């Protein structure tokens, strides 16, 4: 009877998640993901990238991207885009009615993860529905 020794190769799968305000989208390596967000003029977005393991849990030690994530946009007149110094988060401010596309690209372990967010900024048709007391301590 012969016994064979099997070597088990454990591949650590890394998942990259793109978060818009409080909505998170899983990105697939080497595939673009396109998302859509509608804003009223005057609203802003908070954008972030997170790294998760194969079970969907945050990495205990986040991987270091091969380079800082790259954020770009097509229409700066519609909204401003301000990435933080490390590129892991970004903020937008709506400036005018119109459309914009924001793209983030991050390379981790040689795999490129990309997401594009189509943003439509419209003039709000606001109707007063509630009056609220806002206490402020001075």
DSSP file (Angstrom, degrees, kcal/mol; ACC not computed):
  #  RESIDUE AA STRUCTURE BP1 BP2  ACC     N-H-->O    O-->H-N    N-H-->O    O-->H-N    TCO  KAPPA ALPHA  PHI   PSI    X-CA   Y-CA   Z-CA
    1    1 A X              0   0    0      0, 0.0     2,-0.4     0, 0.0     0, 0.0   0.000 360.0 360.0 360.0 132.3    0.0    0.0    0.0
    2    2 A X        -     0   0    0      2,-0.0     2,-0.5     0, 0.0     0, 0.0  -0.876 360.0-150.2-110.8 142.2    1.4    3.4   -0.9
    3    3 A X        -     0   0    0     -2,-0.4     2,-0.5     2,-0.0     0, 0.0  -0.892   7.6-154.4-109.3 136.0    0.6    6.6    0.9
    4    4 A X        -     0   0    0     -2,-0.5     2,-0.6     2,-0.0    -2,-0.0  -0.897   9.6-139.1-110.1 139.1    0.6    9.9   -0.9
    5    5 A X        -     0   0    0     -2,-0.5     2,-0.5     2,-0.0    -2,-0.0  -0.841  17.5-154.2 -95.8 127.4    1.3   13.1    0.8
    6    6 A X        -     0   0    0     -2,-0.6     2,-0.6     2,-0.0    -2,-0.0  -0.864   3.1-148.5-103.8 130.9   -1.0   15.9   -0.3
    7    7 A X        -     0   0    0     -2,-0.5     2,-0.7     2,-0.0    -2,-0.0  -0.844  11.9-147.5 -94.2 130.1    0.1   19.4    0.0
    8    8 A X        -     0   0    0     -2,-0.6     2,-0.7     2,-0.0    -2,-0.0  -0.870   5.7-155.9-100.4 121.1   -2.7   21.8    0.5
    9    9 A X        -     0   0    0     -2,-0.7     2,-0.8     2,-0.0    -2,-0.0  -0.859   7.0-155.4 -96.3 119.0   -2.2   25.2   -1.0
   10   10 A X        -     0   0    0     -2,-0.7     2,-0.6     2,-0.0    -2,-0.0  -0.846   4.6-161.1 -98.2 114.9   -4.3   27.8    0.7
   11   11 A X        -     0   0    0     -2,-0.8     2,-0.9     2,-0.0    -2,-0.0  -0.845  13.4-139.6 -95.0 125.1   -5.0   30.7   -1.5
   12   12 A X        -     0   0    0     -2,-0.6     2,-0.4    41,-0.0    -2,-0.0  -0.751  16.8-152.3 -87.2 108.3   -6.1   33.8    0.5
   13   13 A X        -     0   0    0     -2,-0.9    41,-0.5     2,-0.0     2,-0.5  -0.680   7.6-158.6 -82.3 130.4   -8.9   35.4   -1.4
   14   14 A X  E     -A   53   0A   0     -2,-0.4     2,-0.4    39,-0.2    39,-0.2  -0.912   1.4-158.3-108.7 134.9   -9.1   39.1   -0.8
   15   15 A X  E     -A   52   0A   0     37,-3.8    37,-3.4    -2,-0.5     2,-0.5  -0.916   3.7-152.5-111.3 141.5  -12.4   40.9   -1.5
   16   16 A X  E     -AB  51  27A   0     11,-0.7    11,-3.2    -2,-0.4     2,-0.4  -0.952  10.8-163.8-114.2 130.8  -12.5   44.6   -2.1
   17   17 A X  E     -AB  50  26A   0     33,-3.4    33,-3.0    -2,-0.5     2,-0.5  -0.938   8.8-152.7-118.7 135.7  -15.6   46.5   -1.2
   18   18 A X  E     -AB  49  25A   0      7,-2.8     7,-2.5    -2,-0.4     2,-0.5  -0.931  15.6-158.9-106.1 124.1  -16.6   50.0   -2.5
   19   19 A X  E     -AB  48  24A   0     29,-3.6    29,-2.3    -2,-0.5     2,-0.5  -0.916  10.8-170.9-112.7 127.9  -18.9   51.9    0.0
   20   20 A X  E >  S-AB  47  23A   0      3,-3.0     3,-3.1    -2,-0.5     2,-0.4  -0.974  71.9 -47.8-115.3 117.9  -21.1   54.8   -1.1
   21   21 A X  T 3  S-     0   0    0     25,-3.2    24,-0.0    -2,-0.5    -2,-0.0  -0.428 126.3 -26.3  49.9-108.6  -22.6   56.5    2.0
   22   22 A X  T 3  S+     0   0    0     -2,-0.4     2,-0.5    -3,-0.1    -1,-0.3   0.255 117.1 100.4-117.1  15.4  -23.8   53.3    3.7
   23   23 A X  E <   -B   20   0A   0     -3,-3.1    -3,-3.0     2,-0.0     2,-0.4  -0.877  56.0-158.5-101.6 128.5  -24.2   51.0    0.7
   24   24 A X  E     -B   19   0A   0     -2,-0.5     2,-0.4    -5,-0.2    -5,-0.2  -0.892   6.0-167.9-111.5 136.9  -21.4   48.5    0.1
   25   25 A X  E     -B   18   0A   0     -7,-2.5    -7,-2.8    -2,-0.4     2,-0.4  -0.986  20.2-130.5-124.8 128.4  -20.7   46.8   -3.3
   26   26 A X  E     -B   17   0A   0     -2,-0.4     2,-0.3    -9,-0.2    -9,-0.2  -0.634  24.0-145.3 -77.0 128.7  -18.3   43.9   -3.7
   27   27 A X  E     -B   16   0A   0    -11,-3.2   -11,-0.7    -2,-0.4     2,-0.4  -0.746   4.1-141.2 -97.0 145.1  -15.8   44.5   -6.6
   28   28 A X    >   -     0   0    0      3,-0.4     3,-1.8    -2,-0.3    86,-0.5  -0.885  29.0-104.1-105.8 133.3  -14.6   41.6   -8.8
   29   29 A X  T 3  S+     0   0    0     -2,-0.4    84,-0.2     1,-0.3     3,-0.1  -0.255 100.8   3.1 -57.4 139.6  -10.9   41.6   -9.9
   30   30 A X  T 3  S+     0   0    0     82,-3.7     2,-0.4     1,-0.1    -1,-0.3   0.658 111.7 100.0  60.2  20.1  -10.4   42.6  -13.5
   31   31 A X  S <  S-     0   0    0     -3,-1.8    83,-0.8    81,-0.3    -3,-0.4  -0.999  70.5-127.8-131.7 138.0  -14.0   43.4  -14.0
   32   32 A X  E     -f  114   0B   0     -2,-0.4     2,-0.5    81,-0.1    83,-0.2  -0.629  16.9-154.8 -83.0 142.1  -15.6   46.9  -13.9
   33   33 A X  E     -f  115   0B   0     81,-1.2    83,-3.6    -2,-0.3     2,-0.5  -0.973   5.9-157.4-116.5 130.3  -18.6   47.4  -11.7
   34   34 A X  E     +f  116   0B   0     -2,-0.5     2,-0.3    81,-0.2    83,-0.2  -0.935  13.4 179.2-113.9 128.5  -21.0   50.3  -12.5
   35   35 A X  E     -f  117   0B   0     81,-3.1    83,-3.4    -2,-0.5     2,-0.4  -0.804  15.9-142.2-122.3 162.7  -23.2   51.8   -9.9
   36   36 A X  E     +f  118   0B   0     -2,-0.3     2,-0.4    81,-0.2    83,-0.2  -0.989  15.3 179.9-131.0 137.4  -25.8   54.6  -10.0
   37   37 A X  E     -f  119   0B   0     81,-2.7    83,-2.4    -2,-0.4     2,-0.5  -0.998  13.1-154.3-137.4 131.8  -26.5   57.3   -7.4
   38   38 A X  E     -f  120   0B   0     -2,-0.4     2,-0.3    81,-0.2    83,-0.2  -0.917  19.3-178.8-106.0 130.3  -29.1   60.1   -7.6
   39   39 A X  E     -f  121   0B   0     81,-3.0    83,-2.6    -2,-0.5     2,-0.4  -0.904  25.6-128.8-124.3 152.7  -28.5   63.3   -5.6
   40   40 A X  E >   -f  122   0B   0     -2,-0.3     3,-2.7    81,-0.2    83,-0.2  -0.780  49.2 -88.6 -90.8 147.6  -30.3   66.5   -5.0
   41   41 A X  T 3  S+     0   0    0     81,-2.8    83,-0.2    -2,-0.4     3,-0.1  -0.338 119.9  33.4 -54.7 130.0  -28.3   69.6   -5.5
   42   42 A X  T 3  S+     0   0    0      1,-0.5    -1,-0.3    54,-0.1     2,-0.2   0.170  94.0 112.1 103.1 -16.5  -26.6   70.4   -2.2
   43   43 A X    <   -     0   0    0     -3,-2.7    51,-1.2    50,-0.1    -1,-0.5  -0.590  50.3-157.4 -87.8 155.2  -26.2   66.7   -1.2
   44   44 A X  E     - C   0  93A   0     -2,-0.2     2,-0.4    49,-0.2    49,-0.2  -0.830   6.9-131.9-128.2 164.4  -22.8   65.1   -0.9
   45   45 A X  E     - C   0  92A   0     47,-0.7    47,-2.5    -2,-0.3     2,-0.5  -0.921   2.5-153.4-119.5 145.6  -21.3   61.6   -1.0
   46   46 A X  E     - C   0  91A   0     -2,-0.4   -25,-3.2    45,-0.2     2,-0.3  -0.986  21.4-169.7-113.7 122.9  -18.9   59.8    1.2
   47   47 A X  E     +AC  20  90A   0     43,-3.2    43,-2.4    -2,-0.5     2,-0.3  -0.891   8.6 170.7-118.4 143.1  -17.0   57.1   -0.7
   48   48 A X  E     -AC  19  89A   0    -29,-2.3   -29,-3.6    -2,-0.3     2,-0.4  -0.989  25.5-140.8-150.2 156.4  -14.7   54.4    0.8
   49   49 A X  E     -A   18   0A   0     39,-2.1     2,-0.3    -2,-0.3   -31,-0.2  -0.966  23.2-177.1-116.1 134.9  -12.8   51.2   -0.1
   50   50 A X  E     -A   17   0A   0    -33,-3.0   -33,-3.4    -2,-0.4     2,-0.5  -0.948  20.0-135.5-130.2 153.7  -12.6   48.3    2.3
   51   51 A X  E     -A   16   0A   0     -2,-0.3     8,-2.0   -35,-0.2     2,-0.3  -0.943  25.6-178.7-111.8 126.5  -10.8   44.9    2.2
   52   52 A X  E     -AD  15  58A   0    -37,-3.4   -37,-3.8    -2,-0.5     6,-0.2  -0.865  22.7-122.0-121.9 155.4  -12.7   41.8    3.2
   53   53 A X  E >   -A   14   0A   0      4,-3.1     3,-2.2    -2,-0.3   -39,-0.2  -0.258  46.6 -85.0 -84.6-178.6  -11.8   38.1    3.4
   54   54 A X  T 3  S+     0   0    0    -41,-0.5   -40,-0.1     1,-0.3    -1,-0.1   0.735 130.3  55.9 -62.3 -22.6  -13.5   35.3    1.5
   55   55 A X  T 3  S-     0   0    0      2,-0.1    -1,-0.3     3,-0.0     3,-0.1   0.463 120.8-107.9 -87.1  -1.9  -16.1   35.1    4.4
   56   56 A X  S <  S+     0   0    0     -3,-2.2     2,-0.3     1,-0.3    -2,-0.1   0.603  76.6 132.7  86.8  11.8  -17.0   38.8    4.0
   57   57 A X        -     0   0    0      1,-0.1    -4,-3.1     0, 0.0    -1,-0.3  -0.689  66.9 -94.4 -94.6 149.6  -15.3   39.8    7.2
   58   58 A X  B     -D   52   0A   0     -2,-0.3    -6,-0.2    -6,-0.2     2,-0.1  -0.342  49.2-102.0 -59.3 141.0  -12.9   42.8    7.4
   59   59 A X        -     0   0    0     -8,-2.0     3,-0.3     1,-0.2    -1,-0.1  -0.437  19.3-141.0 -64.7 134.1   -9.3   41.8    7.0
   60   60 A X  S    S+     0   0    0      1,-0.3     2,-0.6    -2,-0.1    -1,-0.2   0.935 102.3  25.2 -60.7 -45.6   -7.5   41.6   10.4
   61   61 A X  S    S-     0   0    0     -3,-0.0    -1,-0.3     0, 0.0     2,-0.0  -0.951  96.1-135.3-118.2 108.9   -4.5   43.1    8.6
   62   62 A X        -     0   0    0     -2,-0.6   -10,-0.0    -3,-0.3    -4,-0.0  -0.364  25.2-111.9 -63.8 137.5   -5.6   45.0    5.6
   63   63 A X        -     0   0    0      1,-0.1     2,-0.6    -2,-0.0    -1,-0.1  -0.332  27.1-117.0 -66.4 152.5   -3.5   44.3    2.5
   64   64 A X        -     0   0    0      2,-0.0    45,-0.4     4,-0.0    -1,-0.1  -0.818  29.4-124.0 -90.8 120.8   -1.4   47.1    1.2
   65   65 A X        -     0   0    0     -2,-0.6    43,-0.3     1,-0.1     3,-0.1  -0.270  19.7-118.0 -58.8 151.6   -2.4   48.2   -2.3
   66   66 A X  S    S-     0   0    0     41,-3.2     2,-0.3     1,-0.1    -1,-0.1   0.811  97.3  -4.6 -60.5 -29.5    0.3   48.0   -4.9
   67   67 A X  S    S-     0   0    0     40,-0.6    40,-0.4     3,-0.0    -1,-0.1  -0.948 100.0 -70.3-153.1 165.9   -0.2   51.8   -5.3
   68   68 A X        -     0   0    0     -2,-0.3    19,-0.2     1,-0.1    18,-0.0  -0.357  64.4 -95.8 -59.9 139.6   -2.6   54.3   -3.9
   69   69 A X        -     0   0    0     17,-0.5     2,-0.5    37,-0.1    37,-0.2  -0.232  38.2-129.5 -55.7 147.4   -6.1   53.9   -5.3
   70   70 A X  E     -G  105   0B   0     35,-2.8    35,-1.9    -3,-0.1     2,-0.4  -0.905  21.0-168.1-107.4 123.6   -6.8   56.2   -8.2
   71   71 A X  E     +G  104   0B   0     -2,-0.5     2,-0.3    33,-0.2    33,-0.2  -0.934  13.9 166.7-110.6 131.1  -10.0   58.3   -8.2
   72   72 A X  E     -G  103   0B   0     31,-2.5    31,-2.7    -2,-0.4     2,-0.3  -0.928  14.1-163.8-136.9 163.0  -11.1   60.1  -11.4
   73   73 A X  E     -G  102   0B   0     -2,-0.3     3,-0.2    29,-0.2    29,-0.2  -0.981  18.5-145.2-145.8 158.1  -14.3   61.8  -12.6
   74   74 A X  S    S+     0   0    0     27,-1.5     2,-0.3    -2,-0.3    28,-0.1   0.776  91.1  34.4 -93.9 -29.2  -15.7   63.0  -16.0
   75   75 A X    >>  +     0   0    0     26,-0.2     3,-1.8     1,-0.1     4,-1.1  -0.686  54.2 172.8-133.5  80.3  -17.5   66.2  -15.0
   76   76 A X  T 34 S+     0   0    0     -2,-0.3    -1,-0.1     1,-0.3    24,-0.1   0.714  79.1  67.3 -60.4 -19.7  -15.8   68.2  -12.3
   77   77 A X  T 34 S+     0   0    0      1,-0.2    -1,-0.3    18,-0.1     3,-0.1   0.771  99.2  51.5 -71.2 -23.8  -18.4   71.1  -12.9
   78   78 A X  T <4 S-     0   0    0     -3,-1.8    17,-3.6     1,-0.3    18,-1.9   0.886 128.4  -8.6 -79.8 -40.8  -21.2   68.8  -11.5
   79   79 A X  E  <  -E   94   0A   0     -4,-1.1    -1,-0.3    15,-0.3     2,-0.3  -0.991  66.9-117.2-155.4 149.9  -19.5   67.9   -8.3
   80   80 A X  E     -E   93   0A   0     13,-2.5    13,-1.4    -2,-0.3     2,-0.5  -0.666  24.2-154.8 -86.6 147.2  -16.1   68.2   -6.6
   81   81 A X  E     +E   92   0A   0     -2,-0.3     2,-0.5    11,-0.2    11,-0.2  -0.989  13.3 179.0-124.4 121.6  -14.2   65.0   -5.9
   82   82 A X  E     -E   91   0A   0      9,-3.0     9,-1.8    -2,-0.5     2,-0.1  -0.864   8.7-164.3-128.4  97.8  -11.7   65.0   -3.0
   83   83 A X  E     -E   90   0A   0     -2,-0.5     7,-0.3     7,-0.3     5,-0.0  -0.461  28.3-111.5 -72.3 151.8   -9.8   61.8   -2.2
   84   84 A X    >   -     0   0    0      5,-2.8     3,-1.0    -2,-0.1    -1,-0.1  -0.261  40.3 -91.7 -73.8 174.0   -8.0   61.6    1.1
   85   85 A X  T 3  S+     0   0    0      1,-0.3    -1,-0.1     2,-0.1    -2,-0.1   0.811 127.3  42.5 -62.1 -32.0   -4.2   61.6    1.1
   86   86 A X  T 3  S-     0   0    0    -18,-0.0   -17,-0.5     3,-0.0    -1,-0.3   0.575 105.8-125.9 -90.9  -9.1   -4.0   57.7    1.1
   87   87 A X  S <  S+     0   0    0     -3,-1.0    -2,-0.1     2,-0.2     3,-0.0   0.470  78.7 114.8  82.8   1.9   -6.8   57.3   -1.5
   88   88 A X  S    S+     0   0    0    -40,-0.1   -39,-2.1    -5,-0.0     2,-0.3   0.719  81.0  24.8 -80.9 -19.9   -8.8   54.9    0.6
   89   89 A X  E     -C   48   0A   0    -41,-0.2    -5,-2.8     2,-0.0     2,-0.3  -0.930  65.3-173.1-135.9 163.3  -11.7   57.4    1.0
   90   90 A X  E     -CE  47  83A   0    -43,-2.4   -43,-3.2    -2,-0.3     2,-0.4  -0.982  10.6-147.7-151.9 156.5  -13.1   60.3   -1.0
   91   91 A X  E     -CE  46  82A   0     -9,-1.8    -9,-3.0    -2,-0.3     2,-0.3  -0.946   9.3-160.3-124.5 146.4  -15.8   63.0   -0.6
   92   92 A X  E     -CE  45  81A   0    -47,-2.5   -47,-0.7    -2,-0.4     2,-0.4  -0.923   3.8-162.1-121.9 155.0  -17.9   64.7   -3.2
   93   93 A X  E     -CE  44  80A   0    -13,-1.4   -13,-2.5    -2,-0.3     2,-0.2  -0.989  24.7-125.7-132.0 124.9  -19.8   67.9   -3.1
   94   94 A X  E     + E   0  79A   0    -51,-1.2   -15,-0.3    -2,-0.4     3,-0.1  -0.516  33.0 170.1 -71.8 135.9  -22.6   68.6   -5.6
   95   95 A X        +     0   0    0    -17,-3.6     2,-0.3     1,-0.4   -16,-0.2   0.672  58.1   2.2-117.1 -30.8  -22.0   71.9   -7.4
   96   96 A X  S    S-     0   0    0    -18,-1.9    -1,-0.4     2,-0.0     2,-0.2  -0.985  80.2 -85.1-157.4 158.6  -24.5   71.9  -10.3
   97   97 A X  S    S+     0   0    0     -2,-0.3     2,-0.3    -3,-0.1    25,-0.2  -0.501  82.8  73.8 -66.9 136.3  -27.3   70.0  -11.9
   98   98 A X  E    S- H   0 121B   0     23,-2.1    23,-3.4    -2,-0.2     2,-0.3  -0.970  77.1 -63.1 153.2-165.2  -26.0   67.4  -14.3
   99   99 A X  E     + H   0 120B   0     -2,-0.3     2,-0.3    21,-0.2    21,-0.2  -0.875  37.7 175.5-120.7 151.1  -24.3   64.0  -14.6
  100  100 A X  E     - H   0 119B   0     19,-2.4    19,-3.4    -2,-0.3     2,-0.4  -0.973  19.0-145.5-146.7 155.2  -20.9   62.8  -13.5
  101  101 A X  E     - H   0 118B   0     -2,-0.3   -27,-1.5    17,-0.2     2,-0.5  -0.993  12.8-165.4-126.3 124.9  -19.0   59.5  -13.5
  102  102 A X  E     -GH  73 117B   0     15,-2.9    15,-3.7    -2,-0.4     2,-0.4  -0.921   7.1-169.2-109.1 132.3  -16.6   58.7  -10.7
  103  103 A X  E     -GH  72 116B   0    -31,-2.7   -31,-2.5    -2,-0.5     2,-0.4  -0.975   6.9-170.1-124.4 135.7  -14.1   55.8  -11.1
  104  104 A X  E     -GH  71 115B   0     11,-2.6    11,-2.3    -2,-0.4     2,-0.4  -0.979   4.9-175.0-121.1 139.3  -11.9   54.2   -8.5
  105  105 A X  E     +GH  70 114B   0    -35,-1.9   -35,-2.8    -2,-0.4     2,-0.4  -0.999   3.7 176.9-134.2 130.0   -9.2   51.7   -9.4
  106  106 A X  E     - H   0 113B   0      7,-2.8     7,-3.1    -2,-0.4     2,-0.5  -1.000  16.8-150.6-136.5 135.1   -7.1   49.9   -6.9
  107  107 A X  E     + H   0 112B   0     -2,-0.4   -41,-3.2   -40,-0.4   -40,-0.6  -0.918  18.0 175.9-107.5 123.3   -4.4   47.2   -7.5
  108  108 A X  E >  S- H   0 111B   0      3,-2.7     3,-2.0    -2,-0.5   -43,-0.1  -0.987  72.1 -14.5-129.0 121.1   -3.9   44.6   -4.8
  109  109 A X  T 3  S-     0   0    0     -2,-0.4    -1,-0.1   -45,-0.4     3,-0.1   0.831 128.2 -54.7  58.1  33.1   -1.5   41.7   -5.4
  110  110 A X  T 3  S+     0   0    0      1,-0.3     2,-0.4     0, 0.0    -1,-0.3   0.296 114.3 116.1  85.6 -11.0   -1.4   42.4   -9.1
  111  111 A X  E <   - H   0 108B   0     -3,-2.0    -3,-2.7   -82,-0.0     2,-0.5  -0.791  58.7-140.6 -94.8 133.7   -5.2   42.2   -9.5
  112  112 A X  E     - H   0 107B   0     -2,-0.4   -82,-3.7    -5,-0.2     2,-0.5  -0.824  13.5-167.1 -97.9 125.8   -7.0   45.4  -10.5
  113  113 A X  E     + H   0 106B   0     -7,-3.1    -7,-2.8    -2,-0.5     2,-0.4  -0.950  12.8 179.5-110.7 128.9  -10.3   46.2   -8.9
  114  114 A X  E     +fH  32 105B   0    -83,-0.8   -81,-1.2   -86,-0.5     2,-0.4  -0.988  10.7 178.1-134.7 139.2  -12.4   49.0  -10.6
  115  115 A X  E     -fH  33 104B   0    -11,-2.3   -11,-2.6    -2,-0.4     2,-0.4  -0.997  10.8-158.6-137.2 144.2  -15.8   50.6   -9.9
  116  116 A X  E     -fH  34 103B   0    -83,-3.6   -81,-3.1    -2,-0.4     2,-0.6  -0.984   4.5-159.1-122.3 132.6  -17.6   53.4  -11.6
  117  117 A X  E     -fH  35 102B   0    -15,-3.7   -15,-2.9    -2,-0.4     2,-0.5  -0.947   6.3-153.2-113.2 115.2  -20.3   55.4  -10.0
  118  118 A X  E     -fH  36 101B   0    -83,-3.4   -81,-2.7    -2,-0.6     2,-0.5  -0.778  17.4-163.9 -85.0 125.0  -22.7   57.3  -12.3
  119  119 A X  E     -fH  37 100B   0    -19,-3.4   -19,-2.4    -2,-0.5     2,-0.5  -0.947  11.3-167.0-117.4 129.0  -24.0   60.3  -10.4
  120  120 A X  E     -fH  38  99B   0    -83,-2.4   -81,-3.0    -2,-0.5     2,-0.6  -0.968   6.7-162.9-114.1 119.6  -27.1   62.3  -11.4
  121  121 A X  E     +fH  39  98B   0    -23,-3.4   -23,-2.1    -2,-0.5     2,-0.3  -0.903  16.7 175.4-105.0 122.7  -27.5   65.6   -9.6
  122  122 A X  E     -f   40   0B   0    -83,-2.6   -81,-2.8    -2,-0.6     2,-0.5  -0.801  38.2 -99.8-123.3 163.8  -31.0   67.1   -9.9
  123  123 A X        -     0   0    0     -2,-0.3     2,-0.1   -83,-0.2   -81,-0.0  -0.733  48.0-119.3 -80.9 126.1  -32.8   70.1   -8.5
  124  124 A X        -     0   0    0     -2,-0.5     2,-1.0   -83,-0.2    -1,-0.1  -0.407  10.1-147.9 -70.5 140.0  -34.9   68.9   -5.6
  125  125 A X        -     0   0    0     -2,-0.1     2,-0.3     2,-0.0    -1,-0.1  -0.715  33.9-174.8-100.4  78.4  -38.7   69.4   -5.7
  126  126 A X        -     0   0    0     -2,-1.0     2,-0.4     2,-0.0    -2,-0.0  -0.576  15.4-171.7 -86.4 138.2  -39.0   69.8   -2.0
  127  127 A X        -     0   0    0     -2,-0.3     2,-0.3     0, 0.0    -2,-0.0  -0.995  31.5-113.7-125.3 129.9  -42.3   70.1   -0.2
  128  128 A X        +     0   0    0     -2,-0.4     3,-0.1     1,-0.2    -2,-0.0  -0.462  48.2 154.1 -65.0 123.9  -42.5   71.1    3.5
  129  129 A X        +     0   0    0      1,-0.3     2,-0.3    -2,-0.3    -1,-0.2   0.552  58.3  28.9-123.8 -18.6  -43.8   68.1    5.4
  130  130 A X        -     0   0    0      2,-0.0     2,-0.4     0, 0.0    -1,-0.3  -0.999  53.6-152.2-148.1 145.1  -42.5   68.5    8.9
  131  131 A X        -     0   0    0     -2,-0.3     2,-0.4    -3,-0.1    -3,-0.0  -0.973  24.2-169.4-114.1 135.9  -41.4   71.2   11.3
  132  132 A X        -     0   0    0     -2,-0.4     2,-0.6     2,-0.0    -2,-0.0  -0.956  22.8-130.7-128.7 142.9  -38.7   70.1   13.9
  133  133 A X        -     0   0    0     -2,-0.4     2,-0.7     2,-0.0    -2,-0.0  -0.837  22.8-164.0 -88.7 124.9  -37.3   71.7   17.0
  134  134 A X        -     0   0    0     -2,-0.6     2,-0.3     2,-0.0    -2,-0.0  -0.896   8.1-151.6-113.2 101.3  -33.5   71.6   16.9
  135  135 A X        -     0   0    0     -2,-0.7     2,-0.4     2,-0.0    -2,-0.0  -0.531  13.2-173.5 -76.3 135.8  -32.0   72.2   20.3
  136  136 A X        -     0   0    0     -2,-0.3     2,-0.5     0, 0.0    -2,-0.0  -0.989  17.7-141.6-130.0 123.8  -28.6   73.8   20.3
  137  137 A X              0   0    0     -2,-0.4    -2,-0.0     1,-0.1     0, 0.0  -0.722 360.0 360.0 -83.1 127.0  -26.6   74.3   23.5
  138  138 A X              0   0    0     -2,-0.5    -1,-0.1     0, 0.0     0, 0.0   0.369 360.0 360.0-121.5 360.0  -24.7   77.6   23.4
